[in-house]
């Protein structure tokens, strides 16, 4: 089964909008889905919240200095 990936671009939004948008997107994520977030800085505080909520993530630095974070339910 292919992973259904939703994409959310929060680059350039002022705090706390990136966090709020990510939490909203995760709350409507279908079972077995994943969220790919594009963000202008690495959101270290988000990682602790994701861990507490049972999510796993993979962060990649992009050539333009931004970051892509793939978030999914931990197995």
Secondary structure, 3 states (H helix, E strand, C coil): CCCCEEEEECCCCCCCHHHHHHHHHHHCCCCCCEEEEEECCCCHHHHHHHHHCCEEEEEEECCCCCEEEEEEECC
